[in-house]
Amino acid sequence: MPRNFNVSTESRIERGKTWHAPADATRVKSFEIYRYDPDSGQNPRIDTYEVDLNTCGPMVLDALIAIKNEIDPTLTFRRSCREGVCGSCSMNIDGTNWLACTRFISDTMEPATIYPLNHLRVIKDLVPDLTQLFAQYGLIEPWLQTTTPEPEKERLQSPEDRGKLDGFYECILCFCCTSGCPSHWWNGDRFLGPAVLLQSYRWLIDSRDEAAGDRLDDLEDPFRLYRCHTILNCTRTCPKQLNPGKAIAAIKKMIVQRRS
Amino acid sequence: MAHDKRPLSPDLQIYKPQLTSVLSISHRVSGIALSVGTLLLVSWLLAAAAGPQAYSTVQGFMHSWLGLLLMLGWTFSFFFHLCNGIRHLVWDAGYGFELRTIYASGWTVVAASAALTVAAWFSSFVVMG
């Protein structure tokens, strides 16, 4: 599909410049990277960077850091832990969303294409505005809620009940899934999206939480939950190999079951 | 405000088509094709009720290459929508969400709809002679 198909004027992507590798480079790899500078007054563009892999670590994040350090210091991206636990460096690599720090350069195409997460307002280069997504996260009240009197010590949970949270609590909120969800592209103002619904499920099944009824009331809405059409791009793209699609189906089932 | 001028990052334009999303949109497209195809079926029945001349006109169209192509598309849409509908039904019951299962069931649906389409056309040619 053409890059600028059905795109608004300010979002049209233009052709940028190519940064050639030094003449003595032996293992050259090209990266086509989305660039946008809010101060320039210009449209986004695609710059091509040729990186000598001999001077660079093995991951896509290493290449981005090498570009920023040695080729073009204006390249802007989020990163922190460089080991897949912070969720900062999520971006679109070769057409699907993943963490730059856990994707091997050797697994990317030639040239590798790197865009910010999809369908979000871009602050600069690979840094999208996540305000809306975190507001949606806040909406599900992601904390333990109780009505019974506080016990003398902590609220206990059996190892079995704790085990039920495995595969759901590990989400790092990188939003690879939500920004890769077509339903969230078209209805992101009201549909909560896979990342937030996965977290909602994590609290719904917590044996210590006592607000499941209210939580389900808040979700039982044509848009918030039911705009999920089981496309499953979410489960396909999750860099932590979690399963938002399965969690959403389980929430839908909980709503049906409490009616009967 | 500067915020309103910010570009929107690309989505459909650059997101890689994959089995998950392609089968999902195909489910919708085949549903629409089935609705439109039903009009063809209704026109055929109406013509049969109207009389021999109207019937032979519609029959003529059905046997043209365009009519055959439309019916082939309608048959495939029918079997695809049926098979993928069953896949969705299993998901609604809460099963089949492991990534490997998603891909296995997806390819099974594609293969089954193709096989059923071929079988339906083969048997109709055998019956028609």
Boltz contact constraints between the chains, C-beta under 6 A:
constraints:
  - contact:
      token1: [A, 1]
      token2: [B, 13]
      max_distance: 6.0
  - contact:
      token1: [A, 3]
      token2: [B, 13]
      max_distance: 6.0
  - contact:
      token1: [A, 5]
      token2: [B, 13]
      max_distance: 6.0
  - contact:
      token1: [A, 10]
      token2: [B, 5]
      max_distance: 6.0
  - contact:
      token1: [A, 10]
      token2: [B, 7]
      max_distance: 6.0
  - contact:
      token1: [A, 11]
      token2: [B, 7]
      max_distance: 6.0
  - contact:
      token1: [A, 11]
      token2: [B, 8]
      max_distance: 6.0
  - contact:
      token1: [A, 36]
      token2: [B, 7]
      max_distance: 6.0
  - contact:
      token1: [A, 44]
      token2: [B, 7]
      max_distance: 6.0
  - contact:
      token1: [A, 95]
      token2: [B, 15]
      max_distance: 6.0
  - contact:
      token1: [A, 95]
      token2: [B, 16]
      max_distance: 6.0
  - contact:
      token1: [A, 96]
      token2: [B, 16]
      max_distance: 6.0
  - contact:
      token1: [A, 115]
      token2: [B, 14]
      max_distance: 6.0
  - contact:
      token1: [A, 116]
      token2: [B, 9]
      max_distance: 6.0
  - contact:
      token1: [A, 118]
      token2: [B, 9]
      max_distance: 6.0
  - contact:
      token1: [A, 118]
      token2: [B, 11]
      max_distance: 6.0
  - contact:
      token1: [A, 119]
      token2: [B, 11]
      max_distance: 6.0
  - contact:
      token1: [A, 120]
      token2: [B, 9]
      max_distance: 6.0
  - contact:
      token1: [A, 121]
      token2: [B, 6]
      max_distance: 6.0
  - contact:
      token1: [A, 122]
      token2: [B, 6]
      max_distance: 6.0
  - contact:
      token1: [A, 122]
      token2: [B, 7]
      max_distance: 6.0
  - contact:
      token1: [A, 122]
      token2: [B, 9]
      max_distance: 6.0
  - contact:
      token1: [A, 128]
      token2: [B, 9]
      max_distance: 6.0
  - contact:
      token1: [A, 185]
      token2: [B, 11]
      max_distance: 6.0
  - contact:
      token1: [A, 230]
      token2: [B, 91]
      max_distance: 6.0
  - contact:
      token1: [A, 231]
      token2: [B, 20]
      max_distance: 6.0
  - contact:
      token1: [A, 231]
      token2: [B, 21]
      max_distance: 6.0
  - contact:
      token1: [A, 231]
      token2: [B, 24]
      max_distance: 6.0
  - contact:
      token1: [A, 232]
      token2: [B, 20]
      max_distance: 6.0
  - contact:
      token1: [A, 232]
      token2: [B, 102]
      max_distance: 6.0
  - contact:
      token1: [A, 233]
      token2: [B, 20]
      max_distance: 6.0
  - contact:
      token1: [A, 233]
      token2: [B, 21]
      max_distance: 6.0
  - contact:
      token1: [A, 235]
      token2: [B, 99]
      max_distance: 6.0
  - contact:
      token1: [A, 236]
      token2: [B, 20]
      max_distance: 6.0
  - contact:
      token1: [A, 243]
      token2: [B, 97]
      max_distance: 6.0
  - contact:
      token1: [A, 245]
      token2: [B, 97]
      max_distance: 6.0
  - contact:
      token1: [A, 246]
      token2: [B, 97]
      max_distance: 6.0
  - contact:
      token1: [A, 249]
      token2: [B, 91]
      max_distance: 6.0
  - contact:
      token1: [A, 249]
      token2: [B, 94]
      max_distance: 6.0
  - contact:
      token1: [A, 253]
      token2: [B, 94]
      max_distance: 6.0
